[in-house]
Amino acid sequence: MKRIFLPLLAILCLTLPARAEGFYDLPEDHWAHTEIQRALDAGVVNGYGDGSFQPAREVTAAQFCTMLTRSFLSEEHAAAKEGKYQAMDACLPVLAGTSVEKTWRDLGKRWDRYVNEPLSRYDMAQIMYNIILEKDALRETISLSTEEIADWNGIPEGYHSAVFTCWGLGILKGRSDGRFAGEDTLNRAQAAVAWTRLDTLFNGPPEVPEDPDEGVEVQEMPAFGLQGEETVQEMMNRINRETPLCKEGRLPNGKSRSGENILELLELVKQGCPDGTVWSGTMRYDYKVPRFGPTRGCLAFGLAVSDFLFGEDAPLKQHENLRSLTVGDVLHIRGGDAERVLVLTSVDREEDAYTACELELNGKVKWDSWGPLSGLVDAMGFTMVYSRWK
């Protein structure tokens, strides 16, 4: 397929940062790091002067139109009148049917400060749908029933085709509760994800990077789980003794530190502590870091699993930022007499969902725990996150 993406003007390339790692608020384990990095490399997004990317900041109509003119509509941008609203003028044909275009007409066919207001999911879907039609990129049958969209009957009629197409193509998915939630806004990270999916539709997937685990000798891991009359402390002494020291960026089995490889190790944990495994509040693990001291119950379980996944010598960061969660993080949640630990097995911010291995105080291991991420953020009580990614 002929590529639609056109290169930026040289001056833009000179002013844009080359790597996402350069932003202090965009760590490598950020849920949208790959997509944001791809958008950065393509030159369609940039950061702020203070060294931040601000992935959670709402994206505006002006910002999204700028992304489009730097990629799919560069010829239209070059032909538009130069000035403050050049990107908006270039995007006008693909704004048809949006509230952005309606406001433009209501204001006498001129742009105003409203273009710097957050863009709704409805309007983003409509804009991307218009581009898909303009580029004649809809060449496959969409296998989707409107019954799969929980709020389909509440979607304004003018947005039906856009929502159906973008959802069906996987460009702009729904929420974890099955709603499209079109009146909601999107943040900069989500906009970068949507852009990369649109770019893939037009230009195909990016080149696959070299496998970091190719040629790596994989180490056999010791068994997780109590063997015979072992105590938890004895189990962890055995595991830590039999586990080689990790190289930087690697897991104890020698593989690279990635979500996929962490899930592979979690399968070994699940084999040793399957659903229903009893873990009492008296079970103790004298965690290695002095400031923690002895840990008991569900926290001992969480930190033991963390050591197994990352190695006992991997630095551990303690924080309360529930918006930076990723696979392998351990959440210790306390409130009143209740206490539980979650070992995250997946995090999907676009759909506001997580899955985890869960253990309540004096309870049993549960491997199919799930819920909304917003529920964790808004939960009452005290929550501490233990992360080994940095």
C-alpha positions as a Markdown table, in Angstrom:
| # | Residue | x | y | z |
|---|---|---|---|---|
| 1 | Met | 0.0 | 0.0 | 0.0 |
| 2 | Lys | 1.2 | 3.5 | -0.9 |
| 3 | Arg | 2.1 | 5.3 | 2.3 |
| 4 | Ile | 0.0 | 8.4 | 3.1 |
| 5 | Phe | 2.2 | 9.8 | 5.8 |
| 6 | Leu | 4.3 | 12.7 | 4.6 |
| 7 | Pro | 7.4 | 14.0 | 6.4 |
| 8 | Leu | 7.3 | 17.2 | 8.4 |
| 9 | Leu | 9.1 | 20.4 | 7.5 |
| 10 | Ala | 12.7 | 20.2 | 8.6 |
| 11 | Ile | 12.3 | 23.0 | 11.1 |
| 12 | Leu | 9.6 | 20.9 | 13.0 |
| 13 | Cys | 11.8 | 17.9 | 13.1 |
| 14 | Leu | 14.6 | 20.0 | 14.7 |
| 15 | Thr | 12.3 | 21.2 | 17.5 |
| 16 | Leu | 10.7 | 17.9 | 18.5 |
| 17 | Pro | 12.3 | 15.5 | 21.1 |
| 18 | Ala | 13.4 | 12.2 | 19.6 |
| 19 | Arg | 12.7 | 9.9 | 22.6 |
| 20 | Ala | 9.8 | 9.6 | 25.0 |
| 21 | Glu | 12.3 | 8.7 | 27.7 |
| 22 | Gly | 13.3 | 12.4 | 27.7 |
| 23 | Phe | 10.0 | 13.3 | 29.5 |
| 24 | Tyr | 10.1 | 13.0 | 33.3 |
| 25 | Asp | 6.4 | 12.0 | 33.4 |
| 26 | Leu | 6.6 | 9.3 | 30.7 |
| 27 | Pro | 8.5 | 6.2 | 32.0 |
| 28 | Glu | 9.1 | 3.2 | 29.8 |
| 29 | Asp | 6.4 | 1.2 | 31.6 |
| 30 | His | 3.7 | 3.8 | 30.9 |
| 31 | Trp | 0.7 | 2.0 | 29.4 |
| 32 | Ala | 0.8 | 4.0 | 26.1 |
| 33 | His | 4.6 | 4.4 | 25.9 |
| 34 | Thr | 5.0 | 2.5 | 22.6 |
| 35 | Glu | 2.2 | 4.4 | 20.9 |
| 36 | Ile | 3.4 | 7.8 | 22.2 |
| 37 | Gln | 7.0 | 7.0 | 21.1 |
| 38 | Arg | 5.7 | 6.1 | 17.7 |
| 39 | Ala | 3.8 | 9.4 | 17.5 |
| 40 | Leu | 6.9 | 11.3 | 18.7 |
| 41 | Asp | 9.1 | 9.6 | 16.1 |
| 42 | Ala | 6.6 | 10.5 | 13.4 |
| 43 | Gly | 6.7 | 14.1 | 14.6 |
| 44 | Val | 3.0 | 14.4 | 15.2 |
| 45 | Val | 3.2 | 15.2 | 18.9 |
| 46 | Asn | 5.7 | 16.9 | 21.1 |
| 47 | Gly | 6.1 | 17.8 | 24.8 |
| 48 | Tyr | 6.2 | 20.9 | 26.9 |
| 49 | Gly | 9.0 | 23.3 | 27.7 |
| 50 | Asp | 9.3 | 22.0 | 31.3 |
| 51 | Gly | 10.4 | 18.6 | 30.1 |
| 52 | Ser | 6.9 | 17.0 | 30.5 |
| 53 | Phe | 4.7 | 15.2 | 28.1 |
| 54 | Gln | 1.5 | 15.4 | 30.3 |
| 55 | Pro | -0.1 | 12.2 | 28.9 |
| 56 | Ala | -3.2 | 12.6 | 31.2 |
| 57 | Arg | -3.9 | 16.1 | 29.9 |
| 58 | Glu | -7.1 | 16.4 | 27.8 |
| 59 | Val | -6.5 | 16.8 | 24.1 |
| 60 | Thr | -8.2 | 19.7 | 22.3 |
| 61 | Ala | -9.6 | 20.0 | 18.9 |
| 62 | Ala | -6.7 | 22.3 | 17.9 |
| 63 | Gln | -4.1 | 19.7 | 19.1 |
| 64 | Phe | -5.8 | 16.8 | 17.4 |
| 65 | Cys | -6.1 | 18.7 | 14.1 |
| 66 | Thr | -2.4 | 19.6 | 14.4 |
| 67 | Met | -1.6 | 15.9 | 14.7 |
| 68 | Leu | -3.6 | 15.1 | 11.6 |
| 69 | Thr | -2.1 | 17.9 | 9.5 |
| 70 | Arg | 1.4 | 16.7 | 10.5 |
| 71 | Ser | 0.6 | 13.3 | 9.1 |
| 72 | Phe | -2.4 | 12.5 | 6.9 |
| 73 | Leu | -3.3 | 16.1 | 5.8 |
| 74 | Ser | 0.1 | 17.7 | 5.2 |
| 75 | Glu | -0.8 | 18.7 | 1.7 |
| 76 | Glu | -4.0 | 20.3 | 2.8 |
| 77 | His | -2.0 | 22.1 | 5.6 |
| 78 | Ala | 0.5 | 23.5 | 3.0 |
| 79 | Ala | -2.4 | 24.8 | 0.9 |
| 80 | Ala | -4.2 | 26.5 | 3.8 |
| 81 | Lys | -3.8 | 30.1 | 4.7 |
| 82 | Glu | -0.8 | 30.6 | 7.1 |
| 83 | Gly | -1.7 | 31.8 | 10.6 |
| 84 | Lys | -2.9 | 30.8 | 14.0 |
| 85 | Tyr | -5.7 | 28.5 | 12.7 |
| 86 | Gln | -3.9 | 27.0 | 9.7 |
| 87 | Ala | -4.3 | 23.4 | 11.0 |
| 88 | Met | -8.0 | 24.0 | 11.7 |
| 89 | Asp | -8.6 | 25.4 | 8.1 |
| 90 | Ala | -6.7 | 22.4 | 6.7 |
| 91 | Cys | -8.9 | 20.0 | 8.6 |
| 92 | Leu | -12.2 | 21.6 | 7.8 |
| 93 | Pro | -13.3 | 19.0 | 5.3 |
| 94 | Val | -12.8 | 16.2 | 7.8 |
| 95 | Leu | -14.6 | 18.1 | 10.6 |
| 96 | Ala | -18.0 | 17.6 | 8.8 |
| 97 | Gly | -20.7 | 16.5 | 11.2 |
| 98 | Thr | -18.8 | 17.4 | 14.3 |
| 99 | Ser | -19.7 | 20.0 | 17.0 |
| 100 | Val | -16.4 | 21.7 | 16.1 |
| 101 | Glu | -17.7 | 22.4 | 12.5 |
| 102 | Lys | -21.1 | 23.5 | 13.9 |
| 103 | Thr | -19.6 | 26.0 | 16.2 |
| 104 | Trp | -17.4 | 27.3 | 13.4 |
| 105 | Arg | -20.5 | 28.0 | 11.4 |
| 106 | Asp | -22.4 | 29.5 | 14.3 |
| 107 | Leu | -19.5 | 31.9 | 14.8 |
| 108 | Gly | -19.7 | 33.2 | 11.2 |
| 109 | Lys | -17.2 | 30.7 | 9.7 |
| 110 | Arg | -14.4 | 31.7 | 11.9 |
| 111 | Trp | -12.4 | 29.9 | 14.6 |
| 112 | Asp | -12.2 | 31.1 | 18.2 |
| 113 | Arg | -10.8 | 30.1 | 21.6 |
| 114 | Tyr | -13.3 | 27.2 | 21.8 |
| 115 | Val | -11.0 | 25.1 | 19.6 |
| 116 | Asn | -8.7 | 24.8 | 22.7 |
| 117 | Glu | -11.5 | 23.1 | 24.6 |
| 118 | Pro | -11.3 | 19.3 | 25.2 |
| 119 | Leu | -12.4 | 17.2 | 22.2 |
| 120 | Ser | -15.2 | 14.7 | 22.8 |
| 121 | Arg | -15.0 | 11.0 | 21.9 |
| 122 | Tyr | -17.9 | 11.6 | 19.5 |
| 123 | Asp | -16.1 | 14.3 | 17.6 |
| 124 | Met | -12.8 | 12.4 | 17.5 |
| 125 | Ala | -14.6 | 9.3 | 16.1 |
| 126 | Gln | -16.3 | 11.5 | 13.5 |
| 127 | Ile | -13.1 | 13.2 | 12.4 |
| 128 | Met | -11.3 | 9.8 | 12.0 |
| 129 | Tyr | -14.3 | 8.3 | 10.2 |
| 130 | Asn | -14.2 | 11.2 | 7.7 |
| 131 | Ile | -10.5 | 10.7 | 7.1 |
| 132 | Ile | -11.0 | 7.0 | 6.5 |
| 133 | Leu | -13.7 | 7.8 | 3.9 |
| 134 | Glu | -11.6 | 10.5 | 2.3 |
| 135 | Lys | -8.6 | 8.1 | 2.0 |
| 136 | Asp | -10.9 | 5.3 | 0.8 |
| 137 | Ala | -9.4 | 3.0 | 3.5 |
| 138 | Leu | -12.5 | 1.2 | 4.5 |
| 139 | Arg | -11.9 | -2.1 | 2.6 |
| 140 | Glu | -13.0 | -4.7 | 5.1 |
| 141 | Thr | -16.3 | -5.8 | 6.5 |
| 142 | Ile | -16.7 | -4.8 | 10.1 |
| 143 | Ser | -17.8 | -7.7 | 12.3 |
| 144 | Leu | -19.7 | -5.9 | 15.0 |
| 145 | Ser | -23.2 | -5.9 | 16.3 |
| 146 | Thr | -24.8 | -2.7 | 17.6 |
| 147 | Glu | -25.9 | -4.8 | 20.6 |
| 148 | Glu | -22.3 | -5.0 | 21.7 |
| 149 | Ile | -22.4 | -1.2 | 22.3 |
| 150 | Ala | -24.3 | -0.8 | 25.5 |
| 151 | Asp | -25.2 | 2.9 | 24.9 |
| 152 | Trp | -26.0 | 2.6 | 21.2 |
| 153 | Asn | -29.5 | 3.8 | 21.5 |
| 154 | Gly | -28.3 | 6.9 | 23.3 |
| 155 | Ile | -25.7 | 7.9 | 20.6 |
| 156 | Pro | -26.9 | 10.8 | 18.5 |
| 157 | Glu | -27.9 | 9.6 | 15.1 |
| 158 | Gly | -25.3 | 11.7 | 13.2 |
| 159 | Tyr | -22.5 | 9.9 | 15.0 |
| 160 | His | -23.7 | 6.3 | 14.5 |
| 161 | Ser | -21.6 | 5.5 | 11.4 |
| 162 | Ala | -18.5 | 7.0 | 13.0 |
| 163 | Val | -18.8 | 5.2 | 16.3 |
| 164 | Phe | -19.7 | 1.9 | 14.6 |
| 165 | Thr | -16.7 | 2.1 | 12.2 |
| 166 | Cys | -14.1 | 3.3 | 14.7 |
| 167 | Trp | -15.2 | 0.7 | 17.3 |
| 168 | Gly | -15.4 | -2.1 | 14.8 |
| 169 | Leu | -11.9 | -1.3 | 13.4 |
| 170 | Gly | -10.5 | -1.1 | 16.9 |
| 171 | Ile | -9.4 | 2.5 | 16.4 |
| 172 | Leu | -11.4 | 4.0 | 19.3 |
| 173 | Lys | -12.7 | 1.3 | 21.6 |
| 174 | Gly | -15.5 | 1.5 | 24.2 |
| 175 | Arg | -15.3 | 1.6 | 28.0 |
| 176 | Ser | -15.0 | -1.4 | 30.3 |
| 177 | Asp | -18.7 | -1.3 | 30.9 |
| 178 | Gly | -19.5 | -1.7 | 27.2 |
| 179 | Arg | -20.4 | 2.0 | 26.6 |
| 180 | Phe | -18.9 | 4.2 | 24.0 |
| 181 | Ala | -19.3 | 7.2 | 26.3 |
| 182 | Gly | -19.0 | 9.7 | 23.5 |
| 183 | Glu | -19.5 | 12.8 | 25.6 |
| 184 | Asp | -16.3 | 11.9 | 27.5 |
| 185 | Thr | -13.0 | 13.5 | 26.5 |
| 186 | Leu | -9.7 | 11.9 | 25.7 |
| 187 | Asn | -6.2 | 12.7 | 27.0 |
| 188 | Arg | -3.0 | 13.1 | 25.1 |
| 189 | Ala | -1.9 | 9.5 | 25.6 |
| 190 | Gln | -5.3 | 8.2 | 24.3 |
| 191 | Ala | -5.1 | 10.5 | 21.3 |
| 192 | Ala | -1.6 | 9.1 | 20.5 |
| 193 | Val | -3.0 | 5.6 | 20.7 |
| 194 | Ala | -5.9 | 6.5 | 18.4 |
| 195 | Trp | -3.5 | 8.1 | 15.9 |
| 196 | Thr | -1.2 | 5.1 | 15.8 |
| 197 | Arg | -4.2 | 2.8 | 15.1 |
| 198 | Leu | -5.3 | 5.1 | 12.3 |
| 199 | Asp | -1.8 | 5.2 | 10.9 |
| 200 | Thr | -1.6 | 1.4 | 10.9 |
| 201 | Leu | -4.9 | 1.3 | 9.0 |
| 202 | Phe | -3.5 | 3.5 | 6.3 |
| 203 | Asn | 0.2 | 2.5 | 6.2 |
| 204 | Gly | 0.4 | -0.9 | 7.9 |
| 205 | Pro | 2.0 | -1.9 | 11.1 |
| 206 | Pro | 5.5 | -0.5 | 12.0 |
| 207 | Glu | 8.6 | -2.6 | 11.5 |
| 208 | Val | 8.9 | -5.2 | 14.2 |
| 209 | Pro | 11.9 | -4.3 | 16.4 |
| 210 | Glu | 14.6 | -6.9 | 17.1 |
| 211 | Asp | 13.6 | -9.4 | 19.8 |
| 212 | Pro | 15.5 | -8.5 | 22.9 |
| 213 | Asp | 15.3 | -12.1 | 24.1 |
| 214 | Glu | 16.7 | -13.7 | 20.9 |
| 215 | Gly | 19.7 | -15.9 | 21.8 |
| 216 | Val | 19.2 | -15.4 | 25.6 |
| 217 | Glu | 19.8 | -18.4 | 27.8 |
| 218 | Val | 16.6 | -18.8 | 29.8 |
| 219 | Gln | 17.2 | -19.8 | 33.5 |
| 220 | Glu | 14.9 | -22.3 | 35.1 |
| 221 | Met | 13.1 | -20.8 | 38.0 |
| 222 | Pro | 12.8 | -22.4 | 41.5 |
| 223 | Ala | 9.2 | -23.5 | 42.4 |
| 224 | Phe | 7.0 | -20.8 | 44.0 |
| 225 | Gly | 4.9 | -22.2 | 46.8 |
| 226 | Leu | 5.4 | -24.0 | 50.1 |
| 227 | Gln | 7.3 | -27.2 | 49.7 |
| 228 | Gly | 6.5 | -29.7 | 52.5 |
| 229 | Glu | 6.7 | -28.1 | 55.9 |
| 230 | Glu | 8.3 | -24.9 | 54.6 |
| 231 | Thr | 7.4 | -21.6 | 56.2 |
| 232 | Val | 7.0 | -18.6 | 53.9 |
| 233 | Gln | 10.4 | -17.3 | 55.0 |
| 234 | Glu | 12.0 | -20.6 | 54.3 |
| 235 | Met | 10.4 | -20.7 | 50.8 |
| 236 | Met | 11.7 | -17.2 | 50.0 |
| 237 | Asn | 15.1 | -18.1 | 51.3 |
| 238 | Arg | 15.2 | -21.1 | 49.0 |
| 239 | Ile | 13.9 | -19.0 | 46.0 |
| 240 | Asn | 16.3 | -16.2 | 46.6 |
| 241 | Arg | 19.2 | -18.6 | 47.0 |
| 242 | Glu | 18.5 | -20.4 | 43.8 |
| 243 | Thr | 17.7 | -17.3 | 41.7 |
| 244 | Pro | 20.7 | -15.7 | 40.0 |
| 245 | Leu | 21.2 | -12.0 | 40.2 |
| 246 | Cys | 19.5 | -10.1 | 37.5 |
| 247 | Lys | 21.2 | -8.0 | 34.9 |
| 248 | Glu | 19.8 | -4.5 | 34.4 |
| 249 | Gly | 16.5 | -4.6 | 32.5 |
| 250 | Arg | 16.2 | -8.4 | 32.9 |
| 251 | Leu | 14.1 | -10.7 | 35.0 |
| 252 | Pro | 15.4 | -13.5 | 37.2 |
| 253 | Asn | 15.0 | -16.1 | 34.4 |
| 254 | Gly | 17.2 | -14.0 | 32.1 |
| 255 | Lys | 14.4 | -12.6 | 29.8 |
| 256 | Ser | 13.8 | -8.9 | 29.2 |
| 257 | Arg | 11.7 | -7.0 | 31.6 |
| 258 | Ser | 8.3 | -6.8 | 29.8 |
| 259 | Gly | 4.7 | -7.2 | 30.6 |
| 260 | Glu | 4.5 | -10.4 | 28.6 |
| 261 | Asn | 7.5 | -12.0 | 30.3 |
| 262 | Ile | 6.2 | -11.0 | 33.8 |
| 263 | Leu | 2.9 | -12.7 | 33.0 |
| 264 | Glu | 4.9 | -15.8 | 32.1 |
| 265 | Leu | 6.5 | -15.8 | 35.6 |
| 266 | Leu | 3.1 | -15.1 | 37.2 |
| 267 | Glu | 1.9 | -18.4 | 35.6 |
| 268 | Leu | 4.6 | -20.2 | 37.7 |
| 269 | Val | 3.3 | -18.4 | 40.8 |
| 270 | Lys | -0.2 | -19.5 | 39.9 |
| 271 | Gln | 1.0 | -23.1 | 39.6 |
| 272 | Gly | 2.4 | -23.0 | 43.2 |
| 273 | Cys | -0.4 | -20.9 | 44.6 |
| 274 | Pro | -3.5 | -21.7 | 42.6 |
| 275 | Asp | -7.0 | -20.4 | 43.3 |
| 276 | Gly | -8.1 | -21.2 | 46.8 |
| 277 | Thr | -4.7 | -21.4 | 48.3 |
| 278 | Val | -4.9 | -20.4 | 52.0 |
| 279 | Trp | -2.6 | -17.7 | 53.1 |
| 280 | Ser | -3.1 | -16.7 | 56.7 |
| 281 | Gly | -2.4 | -13.3 | 58.3 |
| 282 | Thr | 0.3 | -14.9 | 60.5 |
| 283 | Met | 2.5 | -15.9 | 57.5 |
| 284 | Arg | 5.6 | -13.8 | 57.7 |
| 285 | Tyr | 8.3 | -12.7 | 55.3 |
| 286 | Asp | 11.3 | -10.7 | 56.6 |
| 287 | Tyr | 11.6 | -8.5 | 53.6 |
| 288 | Lys | 15.2 | -7.6 | 52.7 |
| 289 | Val | 14.9 | -3.8 | 52.6 |
| 290 | Pro | 15.5 | -2.6 | 56.2 |
| 291 | Arg | 12.8 | 0.1 | 56.3 |
| 292 | Phe | 10.1 | -2.5 | 55.7 |
| 293 | Gly | 11.1 | -5.0 | 58.3 |
| 294 | Pro | 8.9 | -8.1 | 58.8 |
| 295 | Thr | 5.8 | -8.2 | 56.7 |
| 296 | Arg | 2.9 | -10.5 | 57.4 |
| 297 | Gly | -0.3 | -11.8 | 55.8 |
| 298 | Cys | -1.3 | -10.5 | 52.4 |
| 299 | Leu | 1.5 | -7.9 | 52.2 |
| 300 | Ala | 4.0 | -10.7 | 52.7 |
| 301 | Phe | 2.4 | -12.6 | 49.8 |
| 302 | Gly | 2.6 | -9.5 | 47.6 |
| 303 | Leu | 6.2 | -8.8 | 48.3 |
| 304 | Ala | 7.2 | -12.5 | 48.0 |
| 305 | Val | 5.5 | -12.6 | 44.5 |
| 306 | Ser | 7.3 | -9.3 | 43.6 |
| 307 | Asp | 10.7 | -10.8 | 44.6 |
| 308 | Phe | 10.0 | -13.9 | 42.5 |
| 309 | Leu | 9.1 | -11.8 | 39.5 |
| 310 | Phe | 11.8 | -9.2 | 39.6 |
| 311 | Gly | 14.5 | -10.6 | 41.9 |
| 312 | Glu | 15.1 | -9.6 | 45.5 |
| 313 | Asp | 17.9 | -7.2 | 44.5 |
| 314 | Ala | 15.7 | -5.3 | 42.1 |
| 315 | Pro | 15.1 | -1.8 | 43.5 |
| 316 | Leu | 11.7 | -1.3 | 44.9 |
| 317 | Lys | 9.8 | 2.0 | 44.7 |
| 318 | Gln | 7.0 | 2.8 | 47.2 |
| 319 | His | 4.5 | 5.4 | 46.0 |
| 320 | Glu | 0.8 | 6.3 | 46.0 |
| 321 | Asn | 0.4 | 7.3 | 42.3 |
| 322 | Leu | -2.5 | 5.1 | 41.1 |
| 323 | Arg | -2.4 | 6.6 | 37.7 |
| 324 | Ser | 1.0 | 5.0 | 36.8 |
| 325 | Leu | 0.1 | 1.3 | 37.5 |
| 326 | Thr | 1.4 | -1.5 | 35.3 |
| 327 | Val | 1.7 | -5.3 | 35.2 |
| 328 | Gly | 3.6 | -6.7 | 38.1 |
| 329 | Asp | 2.9 | -3.8 | 40.5 |
| 330 | Val | 1.7 | -4.7 | 44.0 |
| 331 | Leu | -1.1 | -2.7 | 45.6 |
| 332 | His | -1.6 | -2.9 | 49.4 |
| 333 | Ile | -5.0 | -1.6 | 50.3 |
| 334 | Arg | -6.1 | -1.0 | 53.9 |
| 335 | Gly | -9.3 | 0.5 | 55.3 |
| 336 | Gly | -10.7 | -0.1 | 58.8 |
| 337 | Asp | -10.4 | -3.8 | 59.6 |
| 338 | Ala | -10.1 | -4.7 | 55.9 |
| 339 | Glu | -6.8 | -5.4 | 54.1 |
| 340 | Arg | -6.0 | -6.8 | 50.7 |
| 341 | Val | -3.2 | -7.1 | 48.2 |
| 342 | Leu | -3.5 | -7.0 | 44.4 |
| 343 | Val | -0.7 | -8.2 | 42.0 |
| 344 | Leu | -1.7 | -6.6 | 38.7 |
| 345 | Thr | -1.9 | -8.9 | 35.7 |
| 346 | Ser | -3.2 | -6.3 | 33.2 |
| 347 | Val | -3.9 | -2.6 | 33.1 |
| 348 | Asp | -6.1 | -1.0 | 30.3 |
| 349 | Arg | -6.6 | 2.7 | 30.8 |
| 350 | Glu | -8.5 | 3.1 | 27.6 |
| 351 | Glu | -11.2 | 0.8 | 28.9 |
| 352 | Asp | -10.7 | 1.8 | 32.6 |
| 353 | Ala | -10.0 | -1.8 | 33.7 |
| 354 | Tyr | -7.6 | -4.0 | 35.5 |
| 355 | Thr | -7.1 | -7.7 | 36.3 |
| 356 | Ala | -5.2 | -9.0 | 39.2 |
| 357 | Cys | -4.3 | -11.8 | 41.6 |
| 358 | Glu | -6.0 | -10.8 | 44.8 |
| 359 | Leu | -5.5 | -11.9 | 48.5 |
| 360 | Glu | -7.6 | -10.6 | 51.4 |
| 361 | Leu | -6.4 | -10.7 | 55.0 |
| 362 | Asn | -6.7 | -14.3 | 56.2 |
| 363 | Gly | -8.2 | -15.2 | 52.9 |
| 364 | Lys | -7.5 | -17.4 | 49.9 |
| 365 | Val | -5.6 | -16.5 | 46.7 |
| 366 | Lys | -7.9 | -15.4 | 43.9 |
| 367 | Trp | -6.6 | -15.2 | 40.3 |
| 368 | Asp | -9.6 | -13.8 | 38.5 |
| 369 | Ser | -10.0 | -10.5 | 40.3 |
| 370 | Trp | -10.9 | -7.5 | 38.1 |
| 371 | Gly | -12.5 | -4.1 | 38.3 |
| 372 | Pro | -12.4 | -0.5 | 37.1 |
| 373 | Leu | -9.2 | 1.5 | 37.5 |
| 374 | Ser | -11.2 | 4.5 | 38.6 |
| 375 | Gly | -12.5 | 2.4 | 41.4 |
| 376 | Leu | -9.0 | 2.0 | 42.7 |
| 377 | Val | -8.3 | 5.7 | 42.4 |
| 378 | Asp | -11.5 | 6.6 | 44.2 |
| 379 | Ala | -11.4 | 3.8 | 46.8 |
| 380 | Met | -11.7 | 4.8 | 50.4 |
| 381 | Gly | -8.8 | 3.8 | 52.7 |
| 382 | Phe | -5.1 | 3.8 | 52.3 |
| 383 | Thr | -3.4 | 2.3 | 49.2 |
| 384 | Met | 0.4 | 1.9 | 48.7 |
| 385 | Val | 1.9 | 0.8 | 45.4 |
| 386 | Tyr | 5.1 | -1.3 | 45.3 |
| 387 | Ser | 6.8 | -1.2 | 41.9 |
| 388 | Arg | 10.0 | -2.7 | 40.6 |
| 389 | Trp | 10.0 | -1.2 | 37.1 |
| 390 | Lys | 12.3 | 1.6 | 38.1 |
